[in-house]
Amino acid sequence: MPIPLAMTIIGPDRTGLVEAVARAVADHGGNWLESRMCRLGGEFAGILRIEIPAEKKPALLVALQKLQANGLQILVRDDAAAAAKASGKQTKLEIVGSDRPGIVREITSALARAGVNVEEFSSEVVSAPMSGEILFKAVARLRLPDHCDLAALKTDLEKIAADLLVDVSFAEISGK
């Protein structure tokens, strides 16, 4: 019976890094379920979920340990939560505005106070097309608990957005 594993990988970016991990997983009968990976500032970071036959896990761990000799840090955990279905409603949050320190802290503080789980978050700083002004952009996939007062959360975020001079928008994600 296959067991689910969650892995995090971080290290200096180089060609073939993802292929080396994928080869180790495949060579040990594993199935790559999902992943998020990116390069930021010369470093590579990734998180992935796989399933592997239980009897092959020790050999996979040895193979992954060999990859760490090339400067990678790999952490493997049993993904016991894989079977647990998250409750609540998924929502997409988008933030755009003039860049300044503290935007992420202020927004995530409001989300934490409301008991909202940030399931995915990506951000970047870009130059505005017409003005050249530096803009902060972020997109987050959130899981709102069943007890979350969405109207109160929106009010709280709109107040923060006005103070930070950013635009915040929500969109419900259907079917999740």
C-alpha positions in Angstrom: 0.0 0.0 0.0 1.5 3.4 -1.0 2.2 5.9 1.7 2.0 9.7 1.2 5.1 11.8 1.9 5.6 15.6 1.9 9.1 16.9 0.9 10.7 20.3 1.1 13.8 21.0 -1.0 16.1 24.1 -0.8 19.5 24.9 -2.2 21.5 26.7 -4.8 19.6 26.6 -8.2 21.2 24.6 -10.9 20.1 22.8 -14.1 18.8 19.3 -13.5 17.9 19.7 -9.9 14.2 18.9 -10.3 15.0 16.0 -12.6 17.3 14.5 -10.0 14.6 14.5 -7.4 12.0 13.2 -9.9 14.4 10.4 -10.9 14.9 9.3 -7.3 11.1 9.3 -6.7 10.4 7.3 -10.0 13.3 4.9 -9.4 11.7 3.9 -6.1 8.2 3.4 -7.5 6.9 6.7 -6.3 4.2 8.8 -7.8 4.6 12.6 -8.0 1.2 14.0 -6.8 1.7 17.7 -6.6 4.3 20.3 -6.2 5.2 24.0 -6.0 8.7 25.0 -6.9 10.5 28.2 -7.8 13.8 30.0 -8.1 14.2 33.2 -6.0 17.5 35.1 -6.0 19.6 32.2 -7.0 18.1 29.8 -4.6 15.7 27.0 -5.5 12.9 26.1 -3.1 10.2 23.5 -3.5 7.6 21.5 -1.7 6.0 18.3 -3.1 3.8 15.5 -2.3 4.4 11.9 -3.5 3.1 8.4 -2.8 5.6 5.6 -2.5 5.3 1.9 -1.6 6.0 1.7 2.1 8.7 -0.9 1.7 10.6 1.5 -0.7 10.7 4.5 1.6 14.0 3.6 3.3 15.8 3.2 -0.1 14.3 6.5 -1.3 15.6 8.3 1.8 19.1 7.0 1.1 18.8 8.2 -2.5 17.7 11.6 -1.4 20.5 11.8 1.1 23.0 11.3 -1.7 21.4 14.4 -3.5 22.2 16.4 -0.4 25.9 16.0 -1.1 25.3 18.6 -3.9 24.2 21.3 -1.5 20.5 20.5 -1.3 18.6 20.4 1.9 15.8 17.9 1.7 13.3 17.2 4.5 10.9 14.3 4.1 7.8 13.8 6.4 5.0 11.4 6.4 1.9 13.2 5.0 -0.6 12.0 7.6 -2.8 14.9 6.9 -3.2 13.9 3.2 -6.4 12.0 4.0 -7.9 14.8 6.1 -10.2 17.0 4.0 -10.0 20.6 5.0 -13.2 22.3 5.9 -14.3 25.8 5.1 -14.6 27.8 1.9 -11.7 28.6 -0.4 -11.2 32.2 -1.4 -8.7 34.0 -3.6 -7.2 37.3 -2.3 -5.4 39.8 -4.6 -3.4 42.8 -3.3 -2.0 45.5 -5.5 -0.5 48.9 -4.5 2.5 51.0 -3.9 5.2 49.0 -2.3 6.2 49.7 1.3 7.5 47.6 4.2 4.8 45.9 6.3 2.1 45.1 3.7 2.4 41.3 4.1 2.5 41.6 7.9 -0.6 43.8 8.1 -2.7 41.6 5.7 -1.6 38.3 7.3 -2.2 39.6 10.8 -5.9 40.4 9.8 -6.2 36.9 8.3 -4.8 35.2 11.4 -7.1 37.1 13.7 -10.0 35.8 11.6 -8.7 32.2 11.8 -8.0 32.1 8.1 -5.5 29.6 6.8 -3.1 30.9 4.0 -2.8 27.8 1.8 -0.8 29.5 -1.0 0.8 32.9 -1.2 2.9 34.5 -3.9 4.1 38.1 -4.2 6.4 40.2 -6.3 7.5 43.8 -6.7 7.1 45.2 -10.2 7.4 48.5 -12.1 4.0 50.0 -12.9 3.4 50.1 -16.7 2.7 53.8 -17.2 4.3 55.6 -14.2 7.3 53.3 -13.4 6.2 53.4 -9.7 7.2 50.4 -7.7 4.1 48.2 -7.1 3.6 45.3 -4.7 1.4 42.5 -6.0 0.3 39.4 -4.2 -2.1 36.6 -4.7 -3.2 34.2 -2.0 -5.4 31.2 -1.8 -7.1 31.2 1.5 -9.2 28.7 3.5 -11.9 30.5 5.5 -13.1 28.5 8.5 -16.9 27.8 8.6 -17.3 30.3 11.5 -15.5 33.1 9.7 -17.5 36.3 9.4 -16.5 37.2 5.8 -18.1 40.7 5.9 -16.1 41.6 9.1 -12.9 40.2 7.5 -13.5 42.3 4.3 -14.1 45.4 6.4 -10.9 44.8 8.4 -8.9 44.3 5.2 -10.4 47.3 3.5 -9.4 49.5 6.5 -5.9 48.1 6.3 -5.8 48.6 2.5 -6.8 52.2 2.9 -4.0 52.8 5.4 -1.5 51.0 3.2 -2.7 52.6 0.0 -3.3 49.2 -1.7 -6.3 47.5 -3.3 -7.6 44.3 -1.9 -10.1 42.0 -3.7 -11.7 38.7 -2.9 -13.0 36.1 -5.3 -14.7 32.9 -4.2 -13.1 29.7 -5.6 -15.9 27.4 -6.6 -15.8 23.6 -6.3 -13.0 23.4 -3.8 
